[in-house]
Amino acid sequence: MASLHKISDKNMCTIKIKLLERIFYLGVPEKMIMDNEFNNSLIRMFCRENNIVAHFTTPGSHTGNSDIERFHSTIIEHIRILKNSKLNESIEEIAMRAVGFYNSTVHSTTEVKPFDFLTKTDLDFEQIKRNIHNEKTKAIERINKTRDKIPDFNNKELFIKNPQAKRNKLHKRYHKFNRNNPNKIDIACVHRPLKVFK
């Protein structure tokens, strides 16, 4: 279930108070996935005190925060539509209305409204798990259709350019290709077909 909280600054004490507000309304979560911006002693101590598993995403990886980024884009789109509907409301009221629409809309994967997770007691969680698994399987199959084949290299030692070396002089310019794990492909050695724009 989604909620928005207005903050006056990015001070960690302010963030901690907003986290407490959310916990008081919705209960203590088992796990919190956070950006490294929140990786500090105050937040880690807060998570320990409340028995919350704190998971900080890997820097430079877009997949760690994908769920929250998708939520942000959905909420921003709702806010844009509501602002264009000529409502005489402040941005805070429009944002709260957008969250209300989000929480009362049926999710395409789970086929349940987020609000129902709090209000309904007869939800079939096994069916929801099956729906999520089926959607994940479909997405993987769709991605695998255009996946590049792993090239077969005859060299005993193969070195690949390290993309991080462009951003940091301390990183090695090349690193050895890992043959033991053929599923781990370095981005530098995969060439995607060019997209055709019409």
Contacts in CASP RR format, 6 or more apart in sequence:
PFRMAT RR
TARGET T0000
AUTHOR 0000-0000-0000
METHOD contacts of the structure
MODEL  1
MASLHKISDKNMCTIKIKLLERIFYLGVPEKMIMDNEFNNSLIRMFCREN
NIVAHFTTPGSHTGNSDIERFHSTIIEHIRILKNSKLNESIEEIAMRAVG
FYNSTVHSTTEVKPFDFLTKTDLDFEQIKRNIHNEKTKAIERINKTRDKI
PDFNNKELFIKNPQAKRNKLHKRYHKFNRNNPNKIDIACVHRPLKVFK
1 26 0 8 1.000
1 103 0 8 1.000
1 114 0 8 1.000
1 115 0 8 1.000
1 117 0 8 1.000
1 118 0 8 1.000
2 71 0 8 1.000
2 75 0 8 1.000
2 99 0 8 1.000
2 100 0 8 1.000
2 102 0 8 1.000
2 103 0 8 1.000
2 114 0 8 1.000
3 22 0 8 1.000
3 25 0 8 1.000
3 26 0 8 1.000
3 99 0 8 1.000
4 75 0 8 1.000
4 95 0 8 1.000
4 96 0 8 1.000
4 99 0 8 1.000
5 18 0 8 1.000
5 21 0 8 1.000
5 22 0 8 1.000
6 92 0 8 1.000
7 14 0 8 1.000
7 15 0 8 1.000
7 18 0 8 1.000
8 14 0 8 1.000
10 37 0 8 1.000
12 38 0 8 1.000
12 40 0 8 1.000
12 42 0 8 1.000
12 43 0 8 1.000
13 42 0 8 1.000
15 38 0 8 1.000
15 43 0 8 1.000
16 42 0 8 1.000
16 43 0 8 1.000
16 46 0 8 1.000
19 46 0 8 1.000
23 29 0 8 1.000
23 50 0 8 1.000
26 118 0 8 1.000
28 50 0 8 1.000
28 51 0 8 1.000
28 52 0 8 1.000
29 52 0 8 1.000
30 52 0 8 1.000
30 53 0 8 1.000
31 52 0 8 1.000
31 53 0 8 1.000
31 54 0 8 1.000
31 55 0 8 1.000
32 47 0 8 1.000
32 52 0 8 1.000
32 53 0 8 1.000
32 54 0 8 1.000
32 55 0 8 1.000
33 55 0 8 1.000
33 57 0 8 1.000
33 64 0 8 1.000
33 65 0 8 1.000
33 67 0 8 1.000
33 68 0 8 1.000
34 43 0 8 1.000
34 54 0 8 1.000
34 55 0 8 1.000
34 56 0 8 1.000
34 57 0 8 1.000
35 56 0 8 1.000
35 57 0 8 1.000
35 65 0 8 1.000
36 56 0 8 1.000
36 57 0 8 1.000
36 59 0 8 1.000
38 56 0 8 1.000
39 56 0 8 1.000
43 54 0 8 1.000
44 54 0 8 1.000
46 52 0 8 1.000
47 53 0 8 1.000
47 54 0 8 1.000
57 64 0 8 1.000
57 65 0 8 1.000
58 64 0 8 1.000
62 69 0 8 1.000
71 102 0 8 1.000
74 102 0 8 1.000
75 95 0 8 1.000
75 98 0 8 1.000
75 99 0 8 1.000
75 102 0 8 1.000
78 98 0 8 1.000
78 101 0 8 1.000
78 102 0 8 1.000
79 91 0 8 1.000
79 94 0 8 1.000
79 95 0 8 1.000
79 98 0 8 1.000
82 94 0 8 1.000
82 97 0 8 1.000
82 98 0 8 1.000
83 91 0 8 1.000
83 94 0 8 1.000
87 93 0 8 1.000
87 94 0 8 1.000
87 97 0 8 1.000
89 97 0 8 1.000
102 114 0 8 1.000
103 113 0 8 1.000
103 114 0 8 1.000
103 115 0 8 1.000
104 113 0 8 1.000
104 114 0 8 1.000
104 115 0 8 1.000
105 113 0 8 1.000
106 112 0 8 1.000
106 113 0 8 1.000
107 113 0 8 1.000
107 114 0 8 1.000
109 131 0 8 1.000
109 132 0 8 1.000
109 135 0 8 1.000
110 128 0 8 1.000
110 131 0 8 1.000
110 132 0 8 1.000
111 128 0 8 1.000
111 131 0 8 1.000
112 123 0 8 1.000
112 128 0 8 1.000
116 123 0 8 1.000
117 123 0 8 1.000
148 185 0 8 1.000
148 190 0 8 1.000
148 191 0 8 1.000
148 192 0 8 1.000
150 182 0 8 1.000
150 185 0 8 1.000
151 189 0 8 1.000
153 177 0 8 1.000
157 176 0 8 1.000
158 176 0 8 1.000
158 177 0 8 1.000
158 179 0 8 1.000
159 174 0 8 1.000
159 175 0 8 1.000
159 176 0 8 1.000
159 177 0 8 1.000
160 174 0 8 1.000
160 175 0 8 1.000
160 176 0 8 1.000
160 177 0 8 1.000
160 186 0 8 1.000
160 188 0 8 1.000
160 189 0 8 1.000
161 173 0 8 1.000
161 174 0 8 1.000
161 188 0 8 1.000
162 171 0 8 1.000
162 172 0 8 1.000
162 173 0 8 1.000
162 174 0 8 1.000
162 175 0 8 1.000
162 188 0 8 1.000
163 187 0 8 1.000
163 188 0 8 1.000
164 171 0 8 1.000
165 171 0 8 1.000
165 172 0 8 1.000
165 173 0 8 1.000
177 186 0 8 1.000
177 189 0 8 1.000
178 184 0 8 1.000
END
